[in-house]
């Protein structure tokens, strides 16, 4: 394993992470709907949740509990730290497979990937998955070198932790299997492979049991996202434009130079170490590309490709086009500087009268207006069918003393709020927030809301005093 790279890499990671935390402290954006939801999950610790496995909720609960604050800064604080740790772990992978120069470039390259820069400012399950996936890859390589079951079992446990952050971590096991078949140098002995499998299975077992006990809620939601699974035919209405859009988005996820180098590495990887990295990295991009053709795919669905993929891209560039590495660093570094600047300066700049970060603004302001309307009307329960509104109400209104609820679901719950915070039945008066009055509302709204800018700029929202039965009957 190459040495001499860790000190400089750690110094760069520490500096960049500190600067990102400073930007986060002065950031002007509200928590996004998913972040608010993850925070709420953390208030109700469990082994699984409606749409995601539980690790992100545990992390948020741990950090906010440690610092004694549920402010947005502390909800997002782990992001920059986790991506910094991932950069160093991937440097370790490069040091083990390549050399010290590749290790330093890998750490710096990953740190400046647009996905890492954004994930350091907006907290997501991808960010929680990242260091565990990188660590699992590192210990798998150690197991391949030593043939020992101990590092292999630890790799399995770490992969299981990544899976508890996001189910996409399963791509790593697929990639490791392919690499073991085609590249003997990274193959682990059968006893070690069994230890890895046992470590992974034992780690994810609590979440598996939770899913079984809760009607496979998270699995069902995942299948809802994979549209063709619920459809009548796998091959009706193919979507080549969706594939093109997904692949173009990857240039923004990884940066243009890194993504081109990654594709180059898939086609002509060269030495065995790079062939192994290509096989480990490729499954997420290939599988999600198929999903994009069959239905739709979001840009972040293939992020698991960029852990081994970053090491591969750096190895390819060092071997064949080393002058492009500073170009890549300049391009991605510019984006890494621009994103926190936008967060600090929000709502400036604007485009055509709307802030560039509009979807991250105005959420807490609307919640405060709704809370004031409920208090002014003497009501203690606020109801909305809008998941975005509910998510921020729970966070912004955490000390308001009000109760927030979703209309009771008709059939299977369509979100976490319908699943765990459904409105009860009866004549109890509630404040119902929506874009239009339900048929059972005979009185005018008790309040209207200023949504001129931000996430709700195109919505005309108001609040009505209704009975719980009427709110539950609203479409």
Secondary structure as UniProt FT lines:
FT   HELIX           6..25
FT   HELIX           33..43
FT   HELIX           55..67
FT   HELIX           72..76
FT   HELIX           78..97
FT   HELIX           100..112
FT   HELIX           114..119
FT   TURN            120..121
FT   HELIX           125..146
FT   HELIX           149..165
FT   HELIX           167..169
FT   HELIX           170..182
FT   HELIX           184..186
FT   HELIX           190..213
FT   TURN            214..216
FT   HELIX           217..225
FT   HELIX           227..230
FT   TURN            234..235
FT   HELIX           240..254
FT   HELIX           256..267
FT   HELIX           272..294
FT   HELIX           299..305
FT   HELIX           306..320
FT   HELIX           323..345
FT   TURN            346..347
FT   STRAND          350..351
FT   TURN            352..353
FT   STRAND          354..355
FT   TURN            356..357
FT   HELIX           358..360
FT   HELIX           363..376
FT   TURN            377..378
FT   STRAND          381..384
FT   HELIX           387..396
FT   TURN            397..399
FT   STRAND          403..406
FT   HELIX           416..420
FT   STRAND          429..434
FT   TURN            439..440
FT   STRAND          447..448
FT   TURN            455..458
FT   STRAND          462..467
FT   HELIX           468..473
//
